[in-house]
Amino acid sequence: MEKYVAITVDVDAIAGWLGSYGGEDSLCDLSRGEFAGKIGTMRLLELFDSMGIKTTWFTPGHSIETFWNQMKKVVDSGHEIGLHGYSHENPSKLSREQESKIFDKNIALVEKLTGERPIGNRQPWWDMGESTIDLMIEKGLKYDSSMMGEEFHPYRLRKGDTWSKIDYDKDPETWMRPYKFGEETNIVEFPVSWYLDDLPAQMFMKHPYYNYGWTHPDIVYKVMFKEHFDWLIKKEKDGILTLTVHPDVSGRVQGLKRLEELLSYMKTFDVKFVTLREALKVWS
């Protein structure tokens, strides 16, 4: 059985500060997004192309429109573009109508940029709104990469999961109920993990709920990323390791150097690097 690695790039850039990172009123924070869109993306693209690795770039519509020239170079180099919201909005705060319009806008932008309709989605915040899964089905998407129910093995995205939240004002009998799994859809889920994401550990944010960002990069690339890869190689019969990198941090000197070392190490093994569009052919 074969083993695969998918390098995915989330081009949050300025959109990340507008929708998630609490920097929408800070010119300094917005300039950090400018670095990611203008410089970090091009550094990552150069690295991937030099190593002959094709990747999937989940790109907010805002990043496509703001950094069109950079994203066009990504497309021209043969990399895949997937959906990732418009301004990295919090899905749980969107109505069905709002989220539908965002999907439509971004699908149109990707089609304009690439010449083909996108088939993959990654949710901003890695979370789902009440209507998200129904909308993905409605818009004809084939895969998602936002959930964490597996580590190395894609599965079918479900709809209709139900659970009972604790209500301390009520009798425990009202919430002592098991989680109920919903029905599987035709959308393939390529699982992700915060432990396989470069950004939370490395990007300092002033936002009070998410402001760490001082982990030594060796811990990210040489420990967490590498140990998961080694597990795939040594312990799993088959599967895919999906890594998430951001030009905000992996496009900076300390991240770029270690990512290159990690990819060079991976290439010494019998593993295939694929876009998620290519991986879908294996797991569809």
Secondary structure, DSSP 8 states (H G I E B T S, - for coil): --EEEEEEEE--HHHHHHHTSS-TT-HHHHHHHHHIIIIIHHHHHHHHHHHT---EEEE-HHHHHHTHHHHHHHHHTT-EEEE--SS---GGG--HHHHHHHHHHHHHHHHHHHSS---EE--GGG---TTHHHHHHHTT--EE----S-SS--EEEEE--B-----TTS-GGGT----B--EEEEEEE----GGGBSHHHH----STTS------HHIIIIIIIHHHHHHHHHH-SSEEEEEEE-TTTTTSHHHHHHHHHHHHHHTTSS-EE--HHHHHHHH-
